[in-house]
Amino acid sequence: MLNFLARRLLQIIPTLFFVSVLIFSLQHLLPGDPALVMAGEERDPAVIEQIRKLYHLDQPVAVQYVYWVKGVLSGDLGESLRNKMPVLALIAQKLPVTMQIAGMAIVIAFLIGIPAGIISAVKKGTAWDYGANLFALWGISTPNFWLGIMLIFLFSVQLGWLPASGYVPLSENWRASLAASIMPAFVLGNAIAAILMRHTRSAMLQVLESDYVRTARAKGLSERSVILKHAMRNALTPIITLGALELGTLLSGAVLTEQIFSIPGFGKLIVDAVFNRDYAVVQGVVLTTATIYITLNLIADLAYILVNPRLRS
């Protein structure tokens, strides 16, 4: 277990290096000059030249990359060219917002998708199976923006139960925070629940035909015990992988959903940074996203070992 963890941690270093090179290189292919954006409307040549020297924009790309990596290794992701705030402070401000929405969404997805997939597999060919597959088809096919608008119309405009938009931090008022977050979380979790349902059903159908499941039934174990203790545990491996990847996708920014519900999250931050040619913010956000993905994949691999003892060797 420790050897496996050490090997995976060592693999993270070259992966992050490659990602950082890719981020920095592709960022400089974007059209526009950040020095001109920062100089304002007058665009005094002396001011533009001073900005270039201050942010090393007059240096070759390789030299700029070295300066950036030195800052990253020391915990400095640079400064936003737009609002003069440290990039790390912006990420620390926006990421918790998206983390709360994404966390609630993935919980909703697991609570709906996994039980629906298990029931669909166990009740194969029955009305339960057809109903679960219909739900999955609906969840995958429904656009997030349409579902979000319909939920706002129903629960905010017609019933007045929930706020239509905005965000309240948990530290200020947890009730208001949950009320403002539940609709966007359901919109995001709905599509993931449909995908989880399909994967859970497929994995359970394969496991239920295994020899050890037939042996467990031959021993006289209850059907509940066979499904929950034997079949479900061995079917969790692909579900863990999918859950980790989907959570990473949510944390990287559900841009459209955040726009619909006016949530100041991670997705809005990256979109604004791209449009404003804010290089430092784009690089910091994408590097943070890549780190989150790599970390979640590591956690998923460790979860495999905990769920399936055969992988411990």
Order of alpha helices (4+ residues) and beta strands (2+ residues): alpha-alpha-alpha-alpha-alpha-alpha-alpha-alpha-alpha-alpha-alpha-alpha-alpha
